[in-house]
Amino acid sequence: MERNGNANAGPPLEENKGADGKSGSRRSTRFKEENEYVEVTLDVGADDAVAVQGVRAAGETPEAALLPRSGGLSSRLKAELRRIASAKRGGGDNAPASQPRLDRSMTGAARALRGLHFLNQSVVTRGSWPEVDKRFDRLAVDGLLLRSRFGQCIGMVGSEEFAAQMYDALARRRGIVAQVLTKDELREFWEQLSDPGFDAKLQTFFDMVDKNADGRITEEELKEVLTLTASANKLTKILERVDEYTALIMEELDPDQLGYIELATLESLLLLPPSQAPTSLVAHSSNISQLISQRLVPARDANPLRRGLTAARYFLEDNWKRVWVMSLWLSINAGLFAWKFYAYRRHPTFDVMGYCVCVAKGGAETTKFNMALILLPVCRNTLTWLRSRTSLGAAVPFNDNINFHKVVAGGVAVGVALHGVTHLTCDFPRLLHASDEAYEPMKRYFGQTRVPDYWWFVRGVEGVTGVLMVVLMAVAYTLAHPRFRRSKLGAGNPLKRLSGFNMFWYSHHLFVVVYVALVVHGVCLYINRTWYKQTTWMYLAVPVLLYAGERLLRALRSHGLTTVRIEKVAVYPGNVIAIHMSKPHGFRYRSGQYIYVNCGEVSPFEWHPFTITSAPGDDYLSMHIRCRGDWTSRFRAIFSQICRPPSAGQSGLLRADFTSMVEHNANAKFPRLLIDGPYGAPAQDYRKYDVLLLIGLGIGATPLISIVKDVLNNVHRQGQEQEGDEGFMTKRVYFYWCTREEGSFEWFRGVMNEVAERDAAGEESVVELHNHCTSVYEEGDARSAMVVMLQALHHAKSGVDVVSGTRVRTHFARPCWRDVFKRVACDHQGQRVGVFYCGDQKLTPELRRLSQDFSHRTTTKFVFHKENF
């Protein structure tokens, strides 16, 4: 209880009766530091309750004991006990009436606060001090750790300013004035910060705000910490209104207008009563939840054969569509290769060229087949029609069309390699070195005069077209790689100028030259010159005609058959632009589908896909575009020149609409947009599921917002006893949207407010929204504690979330996805849940694995869909 001092027992225990007749006792204890004594008088009740009666130095009057002092054991001990005393009985003559002890049971505060921590839970683990010890040895100078390196040493990287404030609070309590720490002092700091007890954490947090250690938080101190917290969490909106929010907190916690906040008042805000405790993600049935948790504990089967069979069974259950399609494709390729191989095994050229010609011709046959097949997955209109109008989707994985396109491209590369390499390194050299007698049967294929040299093969029509195809394919394959297509090359890389979507788009259109060269190459054969035996044109005829018809339809539809007029434009934070367009006559689509957009003022040739964010029942079309590439950046710049700052009550940074623009400037006009679509996407299949779990990261929320709107429209029609959409099965929607920027919530403010208003009006809750701002530290982290307080107060007073600016409360950090799946599985046993994800590829494996785990180990069937975004 003391540091560098001795404790001596005071007078003997005296028994007395309180006013209520209960037995009690009073104990006085003196603490000694050199020649200084501090007398502490405590009241101990019969129920072991302890009350502080007095704190004063030896020889000091009771009145003088109330005055603040600095330095020495007495002042530090009195400051400490004054805080305890103020929490128990108020803080002096002007303090408000004492408050009852707040409930900290697991049904209330402890669950809501589980809690307030200053270090990440991944940092505070067994053996974590040795890691801090190692960092101290690395960062310390002459055995002393600088204040500026304190955050780095304890593992709080990225919050150095907040860590410095923690350092100051801990140092003030211990009377440390120096800006450096010894290892022992750091160990003491670490133990307090990692102390699981809530009282220690609350006191540390209070000390951070209470700059002058007087046991009271003034409005200026509160503003300073709120500013620091908002900066640490990258919340610019709070910084812009910090004075208003500080006044709100003071108004709530200082109702008597004393001008300060005490520890007990701060505790009352942090410790919510059970009725107001935040709802956990755990399901309503604790028994079911516990059962699922036990059944989902990873258990490794000791038998490797049984483990392998189980894994294979799970894989087939989840991927049987892909398996049969891939098996069919591989079988066809193997059959074609074997057919051609054995055909040339009996051909006269075999006697000279051997098995090389068999392999080359087998590779050529698979190449012709795959060059025809590769066009089908990119026939977007055909696939959309098959997906929407037929039942083939039950057996064919249309959602994997782009992935299958890539697989077939790999098959083309293998076929080309077998064909070209065996010809150049085996067939041609053997032919050149054949004897005159062996060459005699070859004259009917290569001419009466013997081939003079190796380059005769290369400079002929067959050689030129073959080399041309290989070069163009290599260019297209390279620029289609994600590192090039998504501009992930480093700034110093000389190939950086060749990266980006534009280069990918233009290089892929070299396929026209490739197909012409392929036909010429297939006609000008050395060995087979009979037209009806030349099968290249037979393979390509139908797919090329189908694809050409698709391109013609797109051109007609976008250049006149489908016209749009821009009605409204809004530029939002996060480099996002929203476009509202007129809905063309007869334009029908489903939520989750997308369109291709062309803006002639940016580029007359480029078409880019964007998801439709409006619902099918809306009388307009809308899309939200994240501007990151060359085309989208120029697109945003053009519209930004036309837009103006928003009026009061409007969202966004800049806005413009057709009516106001005509009124202000008759010559001003929006750029002309051409659209092509709609086209099918995985998200359009949501209607066949009882329950939807929608997960979007950042701009990946766009296809999911359209689904939410469509569900709301259908529920509204059913509520008015109107006929709903045929085949609409969805009864419940869980929408999780994670974004790093608080300004992103402005993109879909209207939809979120509509959902919240329906809940407030007492209507049946169908859509449950969960917004997560990942730039803010998780709830319970001391770096976000002040934001959580402010959020609770502001939402209770105005019904508006302080982070998102909507009626939907924002959560902090990423959700625990296993808890999310657990809750859905418990609440919807025996039902089919469609999991639709759109966002960063890194999260895909985890969500797919969770869908499989919960489908195999519970009665709820989760079907995972990844949007190709």
Secondary structure, DSSP 8 states (H G I E B T S, - for coil): --SSSEEEE-S--EEEE-TTS-EEEEEEEEEEETTEEEEEEEEEETTS-EEEEEEEETT--HHHHTS---SHHHHHHHHHHHHHHHHHH-SSTTS---------STTTHHHHHS--BSS-TTTSSTTHHHHHHHHHHHH-BTTBEEGGGHHHHTT-TT-HHHHHHHHHHHHHHHT--SSEE-HHHHHHHHHHHT---HHHHHHHHHHHH-TT-SS-EEHHHHHHHHHHHHHHTT-HHHHHTHHHHHHHHHHHH-TT--SEE-HHHHHHHHS--GGGS---SS-S-HHHHHHHHHHTS----S-HHHHHHHHHHHHHHHHHHHHHHHHHHHHHHHHHHHHHHHHHHTSTTHHHHTHHHHHHHHHHHHHHHHHHHTTGGG-HHHHHHHHHHSSGGGTS-GGGHHHHHHHHHHHHHHHHHHHHHHIIIIIHHHHHT--HHHHGGGHHHH-SS---STHHHHSSHHHHHHHHHHHHHHHHHHHTSHHHHTT-S-TT-TTGGG-SHHHHHHHHTTHHHHHHHHHHHHHS-SS---GGG--HHHHHHHHHHHHHHHHHHHHHIIIIISB--EEEEEEETTTEEEEEEE--TT----TT-EEEEEETTT-SS--EEEE--S-TTSSEEEEEEE--SHHHHHHHHHHHHH-B---TT--SSEEEEHHHHHHH-TT-----EEEEEEE--GGGGGGG-SEEEEEEEGGGGHHHHHHHHHHHHHHHHHHTT----TT----EEEEEEEES-GGGGGTTHHHHHHHHHHHHTT----EEEEEEETTS--TTBHHHHHHHHHHHHHHHHHS--TTTSSSS-EEES---HHHHHHHHHHHTTT-EEEEEEES-GGGHHHHHHHHHHHHHHSS-EEEEEE---
